[in-house]
Amino acid sequence: MTQTSKRAGRHPEGDSFLRSARRRLSDLQPLSFPLLRAFGRVWCFLMHRLVRADRRGPLFEYVKRERPCIITYWHQDSMPLLFELIRYTRGYPCSAMLSRGRIGDFSANLLAPWDFRFARGSNSGGGQEAILQLTQDARDEGRSLFCTADGSRGPAREARWGAIQLARDTGLPLILARAWGTNLTVFEKTWMKLGFPWPWGRAVYLSEGPIRVPAHATADELEEIRSDLERRLNRMAEASVAYVEQGPEAVADWGPPVQAMEEAERRRVEAAGAPAIGAVCETFPPARS
């Protein structure tokens, strides 16, 4: 047994077996992708039918009216937020950054049935290339961008520079988002405490913005924006947890629910004798072929 193996407390043959098993699992992974895509569609359908969603803030107005923006959120919120937003992304072109590893492959296939484009990269490799691809997508095609505020490796709930760089280089506004609810399982052993949504219970979706980043902002101005973004995202995170414990009064600062405003608009327009325009369709849209 080598000195390295003694320190690790492992036998070289055991390490070789684990490496071989991982390679075999990686080889089999593509076989699961069709099932993963089917699961994503069914899971989203169930969530949109069964979860009682409370949506507040400007995010859904931007998406509904197909206005390009950069949607930024804590890594913890990735799955509950994307599962909710998927229903609106048909006809709303979006791009997102994903890592080049197995988790990135998993996410890309889960979201494959919808109009998402992915730039593959992270802090460990290809991050700047991915940022450049996202910037080009926004400038050339008017695509909206999804970007985790705390990056691909954290620390959790500490804002990094990716979303701010994208906002500076594209001129798009930052929309801050948070998703939480009674329908989540939290994976405590992950660095970001990732939440996985189930198709039942209550969920709240908070958003703030827009935040503009000047093209020629100084280092001090960029740091001020970064600190403000981090503070506001953490404020939304705390409010969403309070929502689960106390109810809707905990998120009153974010205005009335989007559904209530849309219903009031429908009634106003119908009373004037014209059909409502731009109302969000609550039915589940079919995936693009």
Secondary structure, 3 states (H helix, E strand, C coil): CCHHHHHHCCCHHHHHHHHHHHHHHHHHHHHHHHHHHHHHHHHHHHHHHHCEEEEECCHHHHHHCCCCCEEEECHHHHHHHHHHHHHHCCCCCEEEEECCCHHHHHHHHHCCCCCEEEEECECCEEHHHHHHHHHHHHHHHCCEEEEECCCCCCCCCCCCCHHHHHHHHHCCCEEEEEEEECCEEEECCCCCCEEEECCCCEEEEEEEEEECCCCCCCHHHHHHHHHHHHHHHHHHHHHHHHHHHHCHHHHHHHCCCHHHHHHHHHHHHHHCCCCCCCCCCCCCCCCCC
